[in-house]
Amino acid sequence: MRKVLLCYPGGKHKALTLSYDDGRTADRRLVSILNRSGIKGTFHLNSGLFGAGDRLTEEEALQLYAGHEVSAHTLTHPTIARCSKEQLVYEFTEDRKNLERIFGYTVRGMSYPNGSFNRQIKEMLPYLGIEYARVVETTGTFAMPDDWLEWKPTCHHKRDLMKLAETFIGLHKQQYLYLMYVWGHSYEFDNDDNWELIEQFCEYAGGRDDIWYATNMEIYDYVQAFRQLKFSASQEFVWNPGASSVWLSVDGQPVEAKGGVQTSLL
């Protein structure tokens, strides 16, 4: 039987994504750095706080985050493990409604405000239209998440960012699928006076042919598309019922399983 493995688009085996919270004005500089490097980020926003203090306005956010993902972060950033079920529903639903009105697409992901969550909240999220949720606990590794509603990043940008980046760039064993996931708050670069850290990281990790630069949701959707593939028992062909392509490694060779068609794996 053929050895069939999931690959990232183009047959790649490494992906990089960034995740930043709160929608502060420091995102202006961060987004500019990402755009220069071709790196994509996901920005988790509290829609009830637009324009408050140093937070972006709705109008500026709409233009700034073009080409990146906007994701939920609750309406007003409460410590949600302390909230009633009624308040949880309100915080999640109203944040989604506002963001979808502003940005014009379905918001299906989030990060937990203050890192706060519990089992009850995780069980509620699918009923509120949330399909992935990022936590603040990090792994220091490059593994894909086992639990999308408790998605643990590789690192906060304060924790060994360049050391981990060097390890990630040097990975070459294609029997594995690697994901480097960095999170933080852009205003921390102002507070710590270390914008050169993220500039150095993006210059080093960006623009590489062997890395897929993706948002959180793009990674989630891609893995779900793979799980929907219908393989023959012999793995001689596969039908992709979805609209987008999924890339496979078939006995070490990249194969594109295009959406809506059956693809030979011979």
C-alpha positions in Angstrom: 0.0 0.0 0.0 1.1 3.5 -0.8 2.4 5.8 2.0 0.1 8.8 1.9 0.7 11.8 4.2 -0.7 15.2 4.6 1.4 18.1 3.3 0.8 21.8 3.4 0.0 23.6 0.1 2.6 23.1 -2.6 3.8 20.0 -0.8 5.5 21.9 2.0 6.0 20.5 5.5 6.5 23.7 7.5 4.1 26.4 8.3 4.3 29.7 10.3 1.6 31.7 11.8 1.4 34.6 14.3 -1.4 35.5 16.7 -1.7 38.9 18.4 -4.4 40.2 20.8 -6.4 43.3 21.7 -6.2 45.5 18.5 -4.0 48.2 20.0 -2.4 51.0 17.8 0.9 49.3 18.0 -0.6 46.8 15.5 0.1 49.4 12.9 3.8 48.9 13.1 3.5 45.1 13.6 1.3 44.7 10.5 3.8 46.8 8.5 6.6 44.5 9.5 4.6 41.3 8.7 3.6 42.7 5.3 7.2 43.4 4.3 8.2 39.8 5.2 5.2 38.0 3.6 4.2 36.6 7.0 0.5 36.3 8.0 -1.1 37.0 11.3 -4.4 36.5 13.1 -5.6 39.5 15.2 -8.0 38.8 18.0 -10.2 41.9 18.6 -12.6 43.1 21.3 -15.2 44.9 19.1 -16.8 46.6 22.1 -13.6 48.5 22.8 -12.8 49.9 19.4 -11.6 53.5 19.7 -11.1 53.3 23.5 -7.8 54.5 24.8 -5.0 53.4 22.4 -7.2 50.9 20.6 -7.8 51.1 16.8 -11.1 52.4 15.5 -13.4 50.2 13.3 -12.5 52.2 10.2 -8.7 51.9 10.7 -8.9 48.2 11.6 -10.8 47.4 8.5 -8.0 48.7 6.3 -5.1 47.7 8.5 -5.8 43.9 8.8 -6.4 43.4 5.1 -4.6 40.1 4.0 -4.6 38.9 7.6 -7.3 37.2 9.8 -9.5 39.0 12.2 -10.7 36.7 15.0 -12.8 37.1 18.2 -11.5 38.0 21.7 -14.9 38.6 23.3 -16.8 41.9 23.3 -15.2 43.6 26.3 -12.3 41.3 27.4 -13.7 39.9 30.7 -12.1 37.1 32.6 -14.6 34.6 31.2 -14.2 31.7 33.6 -15.8 34.0 36.2 -18.8 34.9 33.9 -22.3 33.5 33.9 -23.4 31.4 30.9 -25.7 34.3 29.9 -22.8 36.8 29.8 -20.6 34.3 27.9 -23.2 33.9 25.2 -23.5 37.7 25.0 -19.7 38.3 24.9 -19.0 35.8 22.2 -22.1 36.4 20.0 -22.0 40.2 20.0 -18.2 40.2 19.3 -18.8 37.9 16.3 -21.7 40.0 15.0 -19.8 43.2 15.2 -16.6 41.8 13.6 -18.6 40.1 10.8 -20.4 43.4 10.1 -17.2 45.3 9.9 -15.0 42.8 8.0 -17.6 41.0 5.9 -16.7 37.4 6.6 -17.6 34.7 9.1 -15.6 34.9 12.3 -15.0 31.3 13.6 -11.9 31.5 15.8 -10.9 33.3 18.9 -8.3 33.6 21.7 -9.3 33.5 25.3 -9.1 36.9 27.0 -6.7 36.9 29.9 -6.0 33.3 29.1 -9.2 32.4 31.0 -11.3 29.3 30.1 -12.6 26.1 31.5 -14.2 22.9 30.3 -17.7 24.4 30.3 -16.6 27.3 28.1 -14.9 24.9 25.6 -18.1 22.8 25.4 -20.1 25.9 24.7 -17.9 27.3 21.9 -19.0 25.1 19.0 -22.7 26.1 19.7 -21.6 29.7 19.4 -19.9 29.3 16.1 -16.3 29.1 17.4 -14.2 26.3 15.8 -10.7 27.1 17.3 -9.5 29.0 20.4 -5.9 29.9 21.3 -4.7 29.7 24.9 -1.6 31.3 26.5 0.2 28.1 27.5 3.0 27.4 25.1 4.7 24.1 24.1 8.1 25.1 22.9 7.5 22.6 20.0 6.3 22.7 16.4 3.5 20.2 16.7 0.0 20.6 15.2 -2.7 21.0 17.9 -4.5 18.0 19.2 -7.4 20.1 20.6 -8.4 23.0 18.4 -10.4 24.6 21.3 -7.2 24.6 23.4 -4.7 25.5 20.7 -1.3 25.9 22.4 1.2 28.1 20.5 4.9 27.4 20.2 6.0 30.4 22.1 5.3 34.0 23.2 7.6 36.3 21.4 9.4 37.0 24.7 10.4 33.3 25.1 13.4 32.2 23.0 11.9 33.5 19.8 15.1 33.6 17.7 16.4 30.3 19.2 13.2 28.6 18.3 13.2 30.2 14.8 16.6 28.9 14.1 15.6 25.4 15.1 12.4 25.7 13.0 14.3 26.9 9.9 16.7 24.1 10.2 14.0 21.3 10.3 14.3 19.1 7.3 12.8 15.6 8.1 9.8 15.5 5.8 8.1 12.6 7.6 6.9 15.3 10.0 4.5 18.3 9.6 5.8 21.3 11.5 4.0 24.4 12.7 5.6 27.4 14.4 3.0 29.5 16.1 4.0 32.8 17.9 1.7 34.9 20.0 1.8 38.1 22.0 0.5 41.7 22.2 2.1 44.3 19.9 2.1 47.0 22.6 4.6 44.8 24.5 7.3 45.8 21.9 6.6 49.4 22.9 6.7 48.6 26.6 9.9 46.6 26.3 11.5 48.9 23.7 12.5 45.9 21.6 10.8 46.2 18.2 14.1 45.0 16.7 13.2 41.5 18.0 10.1 41.0 15.8 11.8 42.8 12.9 14.8 40.4 13.2 12.4 37.4 13.4 10.4 38.4 10.4 13.4 39.2 8.3 14.9 35.8 9.2 11.8 33.6 8.9 9.9 35.4 6.1 10.2 35.0 2.4 11.2 31.3 2.4 10.1 28.9 -0.3 9.7 25.9 2.0 7.3 27.6 4.5 3.6 28.1 4.2 2.7 31.5 5.7 -0.9 31.2 6.9 -3.5 32.6 9.3 -4.8 30.5 12.2 -8.1 29.9 10.3 -6.3 28.9 7.1 -4.4 26.3 9.0 -7.6 25.0 10.7 -9.6 24.9 7.5 -6.8 23.1 5.6 -6.6 20.3 8.2 -10.4 20.0 8.2 -10.3 19.7 4.4 -7.8 16.9 4.7 -10.1 15.1 7.1 -12.9 15.3 4.6 -11.0 13.5 1.9 -12.4 10.1 0.8 -9.7 7.6 0.0 -10.2 4.3 -1.7 -9.4 1.3 0.5 -6.4 0.6 -1.6 -5.3 4.3 -1.5 -5.1 4.2 -5.3 -7.3 7.3 -5.6 -9.0 9.9 -3.5 -12.1 12.1 -3.9 -12.0 15.6 -2.5 -15.6 16.7 -1.8 -14.4 20.2 -0.8 -13.7 23.3 -3.0 -10.0 23.8 -2.2 -7.0 21.7 -3.0 -5.3 19.5 -0.4 -1.7 18.4 -1.0 -0.5 14.9 -0.2 2.9 13.2 -0.1 2.4 9.9 -1.9 5.5 7.6 -1.5 7.5 10.8 -1.0 6.1 12.6 -4.1 3.8 15.7 -3.8 0.3 15.2 -5.2 -2.4 17.9 -5.4 -5.9 16.6 -4.7 -8.0 19.3 -6.3 -11.4 20.3 -4.9 -14.5 18.6 -6.4 -12.6 15.9 -8.3 -11.2 12.4 -7.9 -7.4 12.2 -8.1 -5.3 9.1 -8.9 -2.6 8.3 -6.4 -0.9 5.7 -8.7 
